Amino acid sequence: MTKIGTPCGRKRGRLAKIPAATSRTLEFDYSAAAAPAAPAAPMIISSHLAPVKTTAVYDSYWRFAAERQRIFYRRALGSPWPWTDNPVMAVFKFTNAYRASDRVSQYLIRHVIYREDLPTSIDEVVFRILLFKLFNKIETWEKLEGALGSVTFADYRFEHYDAVLTRAMAEGHRIYSAAYIMPPGSSAFGHKAKHQNHLKLLEMMMAQSLPQKLASARTMQRGFELLRAYPTIGDFLAYQFVTDVNYSEVTNFSEMDFVIPGPGARDGLRKCFADTGGLSDAELIRLMADRQEQECARLGLEFPSLWGRPLQLIDCQNLFCEVDKYARVAHPEAAGLTGRTRIKQKFSAQAQPIKFWYPPKWGINDRVAAGAVPNEAFEATRPGAANTQDESV
């Protein structure tokens, strides 16, 4: 049985368990009229569950993932803008198909975790990861380094870090990312300023030997539970944090073992599935990860993987968040849970290109360095070629 996390509506700590979806247990019913460019979205049938019925947004999920990854490769190789003919993706900002490819994750991996000039002990590495992720903002980390020098747990002093962050705010700088909301923590730690409470939270984690406990955890589920036990850390943050720790050598969990759907992903799930057939949100994400090759083949999509690494559960979860946003413009008739109808952020190219580099244990950095980019990143739907994107756009 496969552990896939705590689904919506179940008590925390109980695992949802289903067999991994395979071609032997699932089959398609193509009785509906097929669209001209591809077979109709499937009704996924399981011998032990009710039918899972998809919507038009379900097909857009796969088209979006493939085109977003092609955009990633075009940008990585320095191809000139525009990188896509898709009118929605050309205008609005969407994160990468792979979470680890996003700018903040890349900075965390290369400039926070894998640093030859900083200590590599378990305590030091986890301290740096959690400090960075509590604010999740590159500029905040760089302000701390600029003012304090090497960021290490051995030299950590609350008053020094507090002074740097307080001064940054007084100068009008935002010290937290807008990617997700960090609870203030005042009820747990008693300080007026949010950053002070988060520094105290980090102190508590270190005092209670959280880094060593994470290193001893045998599953991502257990690492999640260790983080989830702390004040202000809910399900979504605990899952994000354990994923970030897992980029390091402190843990070696499979990203296919465990998933926690966030609020945005739940909105995307509602838009992709007309009937879940009794599957939980976490189980539906597992279904997507298991069926990625079959679904891309059905739609005639050449999906350019991350140098041979398929989409993991965390990536499929994130893609539901992005497809929720994408559908607000591409499928305005699709209703989610929140009722949001606009995409707030428009795309703006960063001036500084990224030299992509991933956790060495993934075994793909040699291919990245060699520039071994799959042909399908360019040939199927390069800008100016025949348009295979959603006809609804």
FENTAUR-V634508 format. One record per backbone hydrogen bond with DSSP energy under -0.5 kcal/mol. CO is the residue of the C=O (numbers start at 1). NH is the residue of the N-H. Records with the same first field share a line. If there is no record, write none. Layout:
BEGIN
CO->NH + NH
END
This chain:
BEGIN
1->3
2->4 + 18
4->259
5->7 + 16
7->10
11->14
15->17
16->4
18->2
22->25 + 26
25->47
27->45
28->30
29->43
35->38
38->35
42->44 + 54
43->29 + 45
44->52
45->27
46->49
49->46
51->53
52->44
53->274 + 275
55->58 + 59
56->60
57->61
58->62
59->63
60->64
61->65
62->66
63->67
64->68
65->69
66->70
67->71
68->72
69->73
70->74
71->75
72->76
73->77
74->79
75->78
86->90
88->91 + 92
91->347
97->99
98->101
99->102
102->106
103->107
104->108
105->109
106->110
107->111 + 112
108->112 + 113
109->114
113->115
114->116
115->118
121->125
122->126
123->127
124->128
125->129
126->130
127->131
128->132
129->133
130->134
131->135
132->135 + 136 + 137
135->177
137->141
138->142
139->143
140->144
141->145
142->146
143->147
144->148
145->149
150->152
153->156
157->160 + 161
158->162
159->163
160->164
161->165
162->166
163->167
164->168
165->169
166->170
167->171
168->173
169->172
181->183
185->188 + 189
186->190
193->197
194->198
195->199
196->200
197->201
198->202
199->203
200->204
201->205
202->206
203->207
204->208
205->210
206->209
209->213
210->214
211->215
212->216
213->217
214->217
219->223
220->224
221->225
222->226
223->227
224->228
225->229
227->230
230->233
232->234
234->238
235->239
236->240
237->241
238->242
239->243
240->244
241->245
242->246
244->247
245->248 + 251
254->257
255->313
262->266
263->267
264->268
265->269
266->270
267->271
268->272
269->273
271->57
272->55 + 274
275->53
276->279
277->50
280->284
281->285
282->286
283->287
284->288
285->289
286->290
287->291
289->292
291->295
292->296
293->297
294->298
295->299
296->301
297->300
298->39
301->303
302->304
303->305
305->307
306->309
308->310
309->306
312->316
313->317
314->318
315->319
316->320
317->321
318->322
319->323
320->324
321->325
322->326
323->327
324->328
325->328 + 329
326->329 + 330
327->331
329->332
331->334
342->344
345->93
351->353
354->356
359->362
360->363
364->368
365->369
366->370
367->371 + 372
368->371
371->373
374->377
375->378 + 379
378->382
382->385
390->393
END
